[in-house]
Amino acid sequence: MPKRQDNNGLPEIDWSRFEGITAPTYTQTPDAVFDWIMPYLTGAELKVLLYIIRRTFGFKKEADAISIEQLCNGIVTRDGRRLDLGTGLKRATVLEALRSLREKNLIIAQQQRDPLTGSKPTVYSLNLRQDYSHSGVYSSIPRSMEEHTPQDAPPYPGVQKGAPQGLPEQDRGVCQEEPNGYAQAYPQQTAQETVKQKTAEELKLISELIKYGVSPSTAQELVEEFDAEHISQQIEMLPHRRPKDPAAVLVKAIRQSWGPPSGYRRSAPADASSGEAGITGEAPAGEADQYAALWARVTDLLAQHLGRPTCNMLFSRARILSAEGDRICVLLAEPWHRTQIKPEHVMAVETVLAMLLGRRVKVEFTA
């Protein structure tokens, strides 16, 4: 298993020799993002939202086609020029952030289809409100907030639907000179559209899916939407399902995150001796008993917080593999469980462990 990199693979920068930020190019960002929306977002959600703003408003556009690869790692043109470094987030984290931003009605995602090549990168835009008038002061806003509101600002442009009750509606974006002139979504017409869209791993997965009868367009769509490890695991489990229609079963298993079939045993990793950075291997027998007792208490508390079905599926058969300092490695029962672990699950596990141990810990999941 590859070692975890703290810098997410970004190039090293000697900050002591950094000359400063280049000026005077800027990207307009709606004030409401900073004033009202940001407190409700996770770090990943904020990164993804700001990247969409950069690729749209930064290029004087309201919508643009952006691939998951670009959101993760940035844009490199065919002639080798790097335009940006992306969010620096992993693919699964970006997909979860996009899902959450759509649920919060902060962004609009428009799938694209091409009759020749199949699916194309999704077109993203901010969910801009067309009615920019404000309905006045809301009595539900605390007076302390009113006192700190600039007098020249519109009264209380709060968060939109989906936010906790008691906060008013907000602008969905910057005011446009022509509210009714919303631009039709279209692919980037700058150097961005010359970017290589598919990595070698993605092309290999597409080829594997097509081999089992999945159409090229559907294969591209699956690779665009789901984590590569999750797709590979479903491909590996497919023969054990003995399907009459392999393509249909495989697509459904990927989209619905099916668990392993009865009697399935995952294949051994290519290098079982290697481990995560900071993980030294199995615990001695005495420590293993302590870990088992601790994890049993953790799962009991997690069930109250996450619900018994989620806890049983993801954590009941897991176990603590090792603990060094403030880092704890948890071994999941099945590889596909890793694709189901969300940021809120990690936070819940770390919170429960911190409460039981009396100190803050960092949890790493492996399978």
Steps between C-alpha positions, in 0.01 A plus 500: 500500500655838404612735770275790580636835385431802716527741205262300276772472237535877451841636396716629783519879547773684690271755667798693641583600140141561388489841331131569554169459321485623141274801447269644373293205371204410721192277506168651608347302785153574643521662843229261620744209465722654769233670712232233526581176319858419606417408864269223376760338271772249566851579385459272199166655403649850519799399287278349231262797504786750464652296215169512312485875560855538365427301184177690434507858632880503465454455124203743483258209461200376696549130420778272382577132436731372775617139536560322831868467407522878463328557834745262668831577332453811289548567132794421273463590134612275215812709452600434862403832657352469849215741562429411863536229766132431561369447853764245600222270624454130431241391245260353758517820707426716196202284402357520852552879507322540165209289623468710815524831312220385267286398798556845652385659170827691475600367157329372187645192328395433141601166348621515139456233236684468171354269230849403384715480815233439767506701821700820537610696810208634700419869465503676837373843603402683816128490573442868432179655623320690227307724741759727658264712710506469877182475701620703794621439851419161655400504863652156555855638463665575836555867577872435542518407131303808401744725684793358304334528159656770278250780441560501126431126465161350413315399817585149609580304183489173694520138396251336269266205552667203658665716767384482862167669566525857619736625233358690200533441131817603326630604162607194304784692347617835371250741344509491123424795277254287304332255743306332220806450283630185664762349273443158350738241640782424258848346512796721585612696197844577638810284538307303762311298236826362360573317823548124491183373669577136575790357701652162420315345796166637378558371147584156639179495705294607198656218299418248777139616518458478123642145510204398718251649255456849646452761227789745448290801600377333821854383582631856470217630715569244775872577504418871521262459794645221716827426676739278300550260791123455537460418128796257506354321801160460333669363186690248714180388676293469180595135414395394851151638438456269196282754319286420198557856373852598614484856366170585667601343832841669500356846431235455770756369751725802443221756522333342803825403679410133539676302770696181430307186398479195723824306514706777345857545625695798384826437319821567691669833435805504275729598789344391826814583697481872437280721713377851549748759617520483879341152519734226622275193464295271723479568872629248755242269654460702822457828315263335254267411787509859624437627148202265463346622826556863401351451152193329649435815706562715193244312288239521777533878507519528121171314468332771706650774282499348149218249540524125546472406126793721396707392799434131438586527130825697533640459850362198689749257337786748489780498757784717622816382325757718673543819701807719508493835676192691382449279192268199503465264205164325458480190281166480316339163436465547123690714244177649362424647843769761433291646220210546742694685771395866497669796675224507760568133578869571557415797720257290705756223557770750599261681735392179676861381536606839635222484758597147610877559501497854634714633215463589134592233246529466125333193348616328181292232332649211307367173358 
